[in-house]
Amino acid sequence: MNTTQPIRDLHALQTFKNYYRDTECNFRNYTLIIMGLNTALRINDILHIKWGDVYDFDTLKLLDHIEIKEKKTGKPNRIVINQQLNRILSEFLIFSQTGNSLTKNSYLFRSRKGKNSPLSRCQAFRIIKKAAIFAGFPENVSCHSLRKTFGYHAWKQGVQPALLMNIYNHSSYQITKRYLGIEQDDKDTVFLNVNL
């Protein structure tokens, strides 16, 4: 069985990320991918985010943080909404309000089936897989690739694995190392840089 991989190549990542913005215009799907890449949340947690988790209906402003209780671990998680995600959520809010009445209990990523049902995990996989095939890496990409891609690029930018362990709510450093493929990347770099 092949392990889900992060999207390592920055050019391929841009192509993947922008597929639903530039090629097959679907703002919900585009926002889903941006959310996954910028929050490092598991797809099940992303799919159950409601507008009230990101938007204050009293002040009519986006919140600074997303605060959730992770479904898998039961642990609380507080994630800052960065500039990229803030911009996309602002645009998605305007798009989502067109012809719809949103409430704090409206799912951010609604299924077209049912009045207020979240997008299914299976449909999220199809969305991500289609963009991945377009970007040229159809193998070993899944919903979890968004989470792993965040960690991989954070690590490449110098974020310490111990901090990533905390961000991911992992119970051990070994899990985070294995999760990001750090050991193999480190080994590969040594072998590629030592040319005797």
Backbone torsions as a table, in degrees:
resi	resn	phi	psi	omega
1	MET	NA	131.1	-179.9
2	ASN	-82.7	143.0	-179.3
3	THR	-87.3	139.3	175.1
4	THR	-58.5	135.4	-176.5
5	GLN	-114.4	153.8	169.8
6	PRO	-74.4	162.7	174.5
7	ILE	-90.3	106.3	-171.7
8	ARG	-86.8	-40.4	-175.3
9	ASP	-75.1	123.4	-175.2
10	LEU	-66.0	-36.1	179.0
11	HIS	-67.0	-45.2	177.7
12	ALA	-63.4	-36.3	178.4
13	LEU	-62.5	-42.8	178.3
14	GLN	-62.7	-43.8	179.5
15	THR	-62.4	-45.5	178.2
16	PHE	-60.9	-50.1	-175.1
17	LYS	-60.7	-38.1	-173.2
18	ASN	-96.4	4.8	-178.5
19	TYR	-55.0	-47.5	-177.1
20	TYR	-82.5	-2.8	173.7
21	ARG	-95.8	-43.0	-170.8
22	ASP	-103.9	-30.9	-172.9
23	THR	-103.2	-60.4	177.3
24	GLU	-115.0	91.5	-171.5
25	CYS	-62.4	113.1	176.6
26	ASN	-152.2	99.7	-171.8
27	PHE	-66.9	-32.0	176.8
28	ARG	-63.0	-48.0	-178.5
29	ASN	-65.1	-39.9	177.4
30	TYR	-61.2	-45.6	-180.0
31	THR	-64.6	-38.1	177.4
32	LEU	-57.9	-47.0	-179.3
33	ILE	-66.0	-44.3	179.2
34	ILE	-62.5	-41.0	178.1
35	MET	-60.9	-47.2	-179.0
36	GLY	-63.1	-41.4	-178.9
37	LEU	-70.9	-27.0	-173.6
38	ASN	-103.8	-4.0	-179.7
39	THR	-117.9	-18.6	-177.2
40	ALA	61.1	22.0	177.5
41	LEU	-83.1	153.3	172.8
42	ARG	-67.8	151.4	-175.4
43	ILE	-60.5	-36.2	180.0
44	ASN	-62.4	-37.9	177.5
45	ASP	-69.7	-39.7	179.0
46	ILE	-62.4	-45.7	-176.0
47	LEU	-65.1	-21.4	-179.0
48	HIS	-100.5	8.8	174.3
49	ILE	-71.9	135.5	177.8
50	LYS	-109.5	163.3	-178.7
51	TRP	-58.6	-33.0	178.2
52	GLY	-66.3	-16.2	177.1
53	ASP	-80.9	-17.7	-177.3
54	VAL	-124.4	-9.8	-172.4
55	TYR	-138.5	133.1	177.6
56	ASP	-92.5	110.3	-176.7
57	PHE	-72.9	-15.6	177.1
58	ASP	-80.9	-44.8	-178.6
59	THR	-92.8	-9.9	-178.2
60	LEU	59.1	43.1	179.4
61	LYS	-134.4	150.3	172.8
62	LEU	-68.2	145.2	177.4
63	LEU	-75.2	162.1	177.8
64	ASP	-81.3	-27.1	-176.2
65	HIS	-135.2	153.6	168.7
66	ILE	-101.9	127.2	178.1
67	GLU	-120.1	119.0	-178.9
68	ILE	-135.3	164.8	168.3
69	LYS	-106.8	117.0	-176.4
70	GLU	-62.2	132.8	-178.2
71	LYS	-67.5	-38.6	-176.7
72	LYS	-72.6	-45.8	-173.5
73	THR	-97.9	-21.6	-174.6
74	GLY	76.5	3.0	-178.5
75	LYS	-85.8	146.5	174.7
76	PRO	-73.6	149.6	178.0
77	ASN	-142.1	133.8	179.9
78	ARG	-124.0	118.6	-175.3
79	ILE	-123.0	128.5	177.7
80	VAL	-70.5	142.0	175.3
81	ILE	-87.4	106.8	-176.7
82	ASN	-73.8	175.5	-174.5
83	GLN	-59.4	-44.2	-180.0
84	GLN	-61.4	-48.2	-178.4
85	LEU	-67.1	-38.3	177.8
86	ASN	-59.4	-44.7	-179.3
87	ARG	-63.2	-45.9	-178.1
88	ILE	-67.8	-42.0	178.7
89	LEU	-63.7	-37.5	177.2
90	SER	-60.8	-44.8	179.0
91	GLU	-67.9	-40.7	-179.0
92	PHE	-66.5	-33.9	177.4
93	LEU	-61.2	-48.1	178.8
94	ILE	-61.5	-45.2	179.0
95	PHE	-61.0	-44.1	-176.2
96	SER	-70.5	-27.9	-178.9
97	GLN	-76.6	-19.9	-179.1
98	THR	-64.2	111.4	178.7
99	GLY	76.4	3.3	-179.4
100	ASN	-127.7	150.6	171.9
101	SER	-106.2	110.4	-179.0
102	LEU	-88.8	144.2	172.5
103	THR	-127.8	173.1	179.6
104	LYS	-64.7	-18.3	179.1
105	ASN	-95.9	2.6	176.6
106	SER	-75.4	131.9	177.7
107	TYR	-67.2	140.1	177.7
108	LEU	-62.9	-46.4	-178.3
109	PHE	-111.6	82.7	-175.7
110	ARG	-81.3	143.1	172.2
111	SER	-75.4	155.5	175.3
112	ARG	-78.9	-10.8	177.7
113	LYS	-95.2	132.0	178.7
114	GLY	83.9	162.4	-175.8
115	LYS	-73.5	-46.4	179.2
116	ASN	-144.6	69.0	178.6
117	SER	-111.1	142.9	177.6
118	PRO	-74.2	155.1	172.8
119	LEU	-56.4	141.7	180.0
120	SER	-78.5	156.2	177.2
121	ARG	-61.1	-37.9	179.6
122	CYS	-63.3	-42.5	178.3
123	GLN	-68.3	-37.7	176.6
124	ALA	-60.8	-41.8	177.2
125	PHE	-59.5	-46.0	179.8
126	ARG	-60.1	-41.3	179.6
127	ILE	-60.8	-48.5	-177.3
128	ILE	-68.6	-42.4	-179.1
129	LYS	-62.9	-40.2	-179.5
130	LYS	-63.5	-43.0	178.0
131	ALA	-66.7	-37.0	179.8
132	ALA	-65.7	-42.9	178.5
133	ILE	-62.2	-42.9	178.2
134	PHE	-60.5	-39.0	-178.4
135	ALA	-78.9	-7.2	173.4
136	GLY	96.6	15.4	176.7
137	PHE	-135.6	74.9	-175.8
138	PRO	-74.1	-20.8	-175.6
139	GLU	-90.7	146.5	173.3
140	ASN	61.4	24.6	175.8
141	VAL	-113.6	131.9	179.0
142	SER	-146.0	-173.5	177.0
143	CYS	-57.5	-36.1	-177.9
144	HIS	-69.2	-16.5	178.2
145	SER	-61.9	-31.5	179.2
146	LEU	-62.5	-47.0	179.7
147	ARG	-63.3	-44.4	179.9
148	LYS	-68.7	-35.2	179.4
149	THR	-63.7	-42.2	176.4
150	PHE	-55.4	-51.9	-177.3
151	GLY	-64.1	-41.9	-179.2
152	TYR	-60.4	-47.9	-177.3
153	HIS	-73.6	-31.6	173.9
154	ALA	-63.1	-44.4	178.5
155	TRP	-62.3	-44.0	178.8
156	LYS	-62.6	-27.3	178.3
157	GLN	-86.8	4.3	173.9
158	GLY	104.5	2.6	177.7
159	VAL	-69.1	129.9	-177.9
160	GLN	-68.5	140.2	178.8
161	PRO	-55.6	-31.1	179.3
162	ALA	-64.2	-37.3	177.8
163	LEU	-70.8	-38.8	176.9
164	LEU	-63.4	-35.9	176.2
165	MET	-57.6	-42.4	178.9
166	ASN	-68.2	-43.1	179.2
167	ILE	-60.3	-42.7	-178.8
168	TYR	-78.3	-10.9	-174.3
169	ASN	60.8	35.8	176.2
170	HIS	-77.8	151.2	-178.4
171	SER	-86.0	-14.9	178.3
172	SER	-147.7	155.6	177.7
173	TYR	-64.5	-35.3	-179.7
174	GLN	-61.6	-38.4	178.8
175	ILE	-63.5	-44.5	-179.3
176	THR	-64.4	-43.6	178.3
177	LYS	-59.7	-47.5	-179.8
178	ARG	-65.3	-39.8	-178.6
179	TYR	-59.1	-42.8	-177.5
180	LEU	-89.2	-9.1	-177.2
181	GLY	69.8	27.2	-175.3
182	ILE	-61.4	-45.5	-177.2
183	GLU	-57.9	-46.1	-179.3
184	GLN	-66.6	-42.7	178.0
185	ASP	-60.8	-42.8	178.5
186	ASP	-61.1	-46.1	-179.8
187	LYS	-63.0	-44.9	-179.9
188	ASP	-59.6	-42.3	-179.8
189	THR	-61.7	-42.7	178.6
190	VAL	-60.4	-49.2	-177.8
191	PHE	-66.0	-35.2	179.0
192	LEU	-73.0	-28.2	-177.9
193	ASN	-89.9	-18.2	178.7
194	VAL	-98.1	101.7	-179.8
195	ASN	-115.1	93.2	-175.9
196	LEU	-88.0	NA	NA
